[in-house]
């Protein structure tokens, strides 16, 4: 999926371009406002993993927005 100028203003499009694990953590934490501990239980992982995943997802979104590039977001994955 590429992000063009028109769709870059829609948050859901940016979230949809993220890898699934990033998308899931952000939606549970931000849209559903679940605490880290509850997200960890739902996903069967540790609170540290949830926090690291959330941090990585937010950094990826920040870079994509700051760069303004129209490349696939997967390009930024380590």
ZIURRA-V675395 format. One record per helix or strand. SS is the DSSP state (@ for helix, = for strand). FROM is the first residue (numbers start at 1). TO is the last residue. Records with the same first field share a line. If there is no record, write none. Layout:
# ZIURRA-V675395
SS: FROM-TO + FROM-TO
This chain:
# ZIURRA-V675395
@: 7-9 + 11-16 + 20-31 + 36-43 + 47-67 + 73-76
